[in-house]
Amino acid sequence: MTIPIVFAVDDNVVMPCGVTITSLLLNAKLDTFYDIFILYNRFQLSETNKSDLQSAFLGNEKCRIVFVEMGDAYFDAAVLGRLTTAAYYRLAIPKVFPQFEKIIYSDVDIVFQQDLAELYHNSLPNKELIAAVLDLSIDDKYYFKSDLPFSVGKSVKDYFNSGFLVMNLKRMREENVVEEFNKHARIKYGQCDQDVLNVVCNGHVQILPSMYNFQLNHFANYMWRRENPEIQFNDLFKRATLHYVGKHKPWNSLECVAYDTWWHYYKMSPFYDDKVYFKRQYDQIEACRNDYHVAPPKKIIIHLLGRLKRFVLRNEKNGKK
């Protein structure tokens, strides 16, 4: 089965994109083939990086890679917002790919640990515009209070994350949805393209299980919802699609949950570099050593209280003598 999937890339995320594609292909079933399309701007993706990414998977029997140049699309929206231009390219997908009725879009800070054929085949059963996973960061009952959904007329029960989507391109073209996307892209929304998708597709969304886009810096939500888990926690990091949302990424920060899973796929990717990998291990060891030598204030306070208690008890004992 051939699955079309789209990524958007610039010079900043070439290596992470390579790791994401590696994880996708390593978890593909025998009869799954991925048609991979990479949206880019020739001024934001160098010919060297483009060539490196293309040659990295050249000859791989599980995929083909096609680059699609986007010109100056969404340049104004990116200036208005706070994201890169590439982040907005998903809004143009229905027009860019007229040959497909539906397609998968994915960010490149994602690691796949499952085949996507079944999801692709069974998604959008009621011809919804889009299939997506709820944004786990916005439910104040489980994590922290946020005005994200309410600022665009939605609630914590239907505001979705835009990092992994199944898009109904046929219906989007029939209803001129891209024009609506473009109109809203000129509005300064707090979450930029994600808000645009939530507003325009409101009421026409299939909510997917969180295992298809498990947003790692909000993993506590899943733990607090243990009454009705979709997947046992000990299987979660082995089977779920892991999405490293937020500013902390496994390739540039030690403050990242499940970073070891990402580095596992990095080691198997064409972009693996001994120096990069072992520097990461060294940085981790140094961080642990610093934590050991620089005691946190809480530990210092406990230590001082312990000494004070012993001092008081010793004085009381001497006084009784």
C-alpha positions in Angstrom: 0.0 0.0 0.0 1.4 3.4 -1.0 1.0 6.1 1.7 1.6 9.8 0.7 3.2 11.8 3.5 4.4 15.4 3.5 7.1 17.2 5.5 8.1 20.9 5.4 11.9 21.5 5.7 14.4 24.3 5.9 18.2 24.4 6.6 17.5 24.2 10.4 15.8 20.8 10.4 17.5 18.7 7.7 19.1 16.3 10.1 15.9 15.9 12.3 13.9 15.3 9.2 16.3 12.6 8.3 15.8 10.9 11.7 12.0 11.2 11.4 12.1 9.6 7.9 14.4 6.9 9.2 12.0 6.0 12.0 9.1 6.0 9.5 10.9 3.5 7.2 12.2 1.2 9.9 8.7 0.7 11.2 7.1 0.2 7.8 5.4 -3.2 7.2 6.5 -5.3 4.2 3.7 -4.1 2.0 3.9 -0.4 2.9 5.5 2.1 0.6 5.9 5.8 1.4 5.6 8.5 -1.2 7.5 11.3 0.7 7.1 14.9 -0.4 9.2 17.6 1.1 8.0 21.2 0.8 10.7 23.8 0.8 11.9 27.3 -0.3 15.1 27.4 -2.4 16.3 30.4 -0.4 15.8 28.6 3.0 17.1 25.1 2.0 20.5 25.0 0.4 21.3 22.8 -2.5 23.8 21.0 -0.4 21.3 20.2 2.4 18.7 19.3 -0.2 21.1 16.9 -1.9 22.2 15.4 1.4 18.6 14.7 2.3 17.7 13.2 -1.0 20.8 11.0 -1.4 20.4 9.8 2.2 17.4 7.6 1.2 18.2 7.1 -2.5 17.6 3.5 -3.5 15.6 2.7 -0.4 12.9 0.3 -1.5 10.4 1.5 1.1 10.1 5.1 -0.2 10.7 7.7 -2.8 11.4 11.3 -2.0 10.1 14.3 -4.1 11.0 17.9 -3.3 8.3 20.6 -4.0 9.5 24.2 -4.2 7.0 26.6 -2.6 8.3 29.9 -3.8 7.3 32.8 -1.5 4.2 31.2 -0.2 3.2 32.3 3.3 6.2 34.7 3.7 3.9 37.4 5.0 2.2 35.1 7.4 5.5 34.0 8.9 6.6 37.6 9.4 3.3 38.3 11.2 3.6 35.2 13.3 6.5 33.6 15.2 7.1 30.5 13.2 9.2 29.7 10.2 7.7 30.0 6.7 7.9 26.2 6.3 5.4 25.8 9.3 2.7 27.4 7.2 3.2 25.2 4.1 0.7 22.6 5.4 -2.1 25.1 4.7 -1.4 24.9 0.9 -1.3 21.1 0.7 -4.8 20.6 -0.8 -3.8 22.7 -3.9 -0.2 21.5 -4.1 -1.3 17.8 -4.4 -4.4 17.7 -6.7 -3.5 14.0 -7.5 -4.4 12.8 -3.9 -7.8 12.6 -2.2 -6.1 12.4 1.2 -2.6 12.7 2.6 -0.6 12.6 5.8 1.3 15.7 7.1 3.9 15.4 9.8 6.3 17.8 11.6 10.0 16.7 11.7 10.4 16.7 15.5 8.6 13.4 15.5 9.7 9.7 15.9 7.4 7.1 14.4 7.2 3.7 16.0 4.4 2.2 14.0 3.3 1.6 10.5 0.8 4.2 9.2 -1.0 2.2 6.6 -4.0 1.2 8.8 -4.4 4.7 10.1 -4.3 6.1 6.6 -6.8 3.5 5.2 -9.3 3.9 8.1 -9.1 7.6 8.8 -11.8 10.2 7.9 -14.7 7.7 8.0 -17.3 10.4 7.9 -15.5 12.5 5.3 -14.2 14.9 8.0 -11.9 17.7 6.8 -9.0 16.5 9.0 -8.0 13.8 11.5 -5.8 14.9 14.4 -4.9 14.4 18.1 -5.9 16.7 20.8 -3.3 19.2 22.1 -2.5 17.7 25.5 -1.0 21.0 26.8 -4.2 22.9 27.2 -6.3 21.0 29.7 -6.0 22.8 33.1 -7.6 19.9 34.9 -4.5 17.8 34.1 -1.6 20.1 33.3 -2.0 23.9 33.3 -4.6 26.4 32.4 -4.3 27.9 29.0 -6.4 30.3 27.0 -5.3 28.7 23.7 -8.6 27.0 22.7 -10.9 29.7 24.1 -9.2 32.5 22.2 -10.3 30.9 18.9 -13.8 29.8 20.1 -12.8 26.2 20.9 -12.6 24.1 24.1 -10.1 21.6 25.6 -12.2 18.8 24.2 -11.8 19.7 20.5 -8.6 21.8 20.1 -6.1 19.7 18.2 -2.3 19.7 17.7 -1.3 20.4 14.1 2.0 18.5 14.1 0.5 15.3 12.7 -2.6 15.3 10.4 -4.5 13.2 8.0 -6.0 15.7 5.5 -9.1 15.2 3.3 -7.8 17.0 0.3 -10.8 16.1 -1.9 -13.3 17.8 0.3 -10.9 20.7 1.0 -10.7 21.4 -2.7 -14.5 21.1 -3.2 -15.2 23.6 -0.4 -12.3 26.0 -1.2 -10.9 25.5 2.2 -7.4 26.8 1.2 -8.9 30.2 0.6 -10.2 30.2 4.1 -6.8 29.0 5.4 -5.1 31.9 3.5 -7.6 34.4 4.9 -7.0 33.4 8.5 -3.2 33.1 8.0 -3.2 36.9 7.8 -4.6 37.1 11.3 -2.1 37.2 14.2 -3.2 34.1 16.1 -1.3 33.0 19.2 -0.6 29.6 17.8 -0.3 30.7 14.2 -1.1 27.9 11.7 -2.4 25.6 14.4 -5.1 28.1 15.3 -5.9 28.6 11.6 -6.5 24.9 11.2 -8.6 24.7 14.3 -10.8 27.6 13.3 -11.4 26.7 9.7 -11.9 22.9 10.3 -14.0 23.4 13.5 -16.7 20.8 13.7 -15.3 18.7 10.9 -12.5 16.9 12.8 -11.9 13.2 13.5 -10.1 13.1 16.9 -7.4 10.4 16.8 -6.0 8.4 19.8 -3.0 10.1 21.4 -0.7 7.3 20.4 -0.6 8.8 16.9 0.8 12.1 18.2 2.0 11.8 21.8 3.3 15.2 22.8 6.1 14.4 25.2 6.5 17.6 27.3 2.9 17.0 28.4 3.3 13.3 29.2 1.9 14.0 32.8 -1.5 14.3 31.3 -1.5 10.7 30.2 -0.3 9.6 33.7 -3.1 11.5 35.4 -5.7 10.0 33.1 -4.8 6.5 34.1 -8.4 5.5 34.7 -9.0 4.9 31.0 -5.6 4.6 29.3 -5.6 4.1 25.5 -2.4 2.1 25.8 -0.5 0.7 28.8 2.1 3.1 29.9 5.0 0.6 29.7 4.1 0.2 26.0 3.6 3.9 25.3 7.2 4.8 24.6 7.7 1.6 22.5 4.7 2.0 20.2 3.4 5.6 20.2 4.4 8.2 17.7 6.5 10.6 19.9 6.2 14.3 19.2 8.9 16.5 20.8 6.9 19.7 21.0 8.1 22.8 22.6 11.5 24.5 22.6 13.4 21.6 24.1 14.4 19.1 21.3 16.4 15.9 21.9 19.1 17.0 19.5 19.7 20.4 21.2 18.7 20.0 24.8 19.1 17.7 27.8 15.7 18.8 29.1 13.7 16.4 26.9 11.5 13.5 27.9 12.3 10.2 26.0 15.3 11.7 24.3 16.9 8.3 24.2 14.2 7.1 21.7 15.1 9.9 19.4 18.9 9.1 19.7 18.2 5.5 19.1 16.8 6.4 15.6 19.5 9.0 15.1 22.1 6.2 15.4 20.4 4.3 12.7 19.9 7.2 10.4 22.1 8.2 7.4 22.9 11.4 9.4 24.6 9.6 12.2 27.9 11.2 13.3 30.2 9.7 16.0 31.3 13.1 17.3 27.7 14.4 17.6 26.5 11.2 19.4 29.3 10.9 21.9 29.3 14.6 22.6 25.7 14.1 23.7 26.7 11.3 26.0 29.5 13.5 27.4 27.1 16.4 28.0 24.7 14.1 29.8 27.5 12.8 32.1 28.6 16.3 32.9 25.1 17.4 33.7 24.7 14.5 36.2 28.1 15.3 37.7 27.1 19.0 38.1 23.8 18.0 39.7 25.7 15.9 42.2 28.3 18.5 43.2 25.9 21.5 43.2 23.3 20.4 45.8 19.8 21.9 45.2 18.6 24.4 47.8 16.1 21.9 49.2 18.8 19.4 49.9 20.9 22.1 51.6 18.0 23.2 53.8 17.3 19.6 54.8 20.9 19.1 55.7 21.0 22.3 57.8 17.8 21.4 59.6 19.3 18.0 60.4 22.4 19.6 61.8 20.2 22.0 63.9 18.2 19.2 65.2 21.3 17.2 66.3 22.7 20.4 67.9 19.4 21.0 69.9 19.2 17.3 71.0 22.9 17.3 72.1 22.4 20.5 74.2 19.2 19.1 75.8 21.2 16.0 76.7 24.1 18.0 78.2 21.6 20.1 80.1 20.1 17.1 81.8 23.5 16.0 83.0 
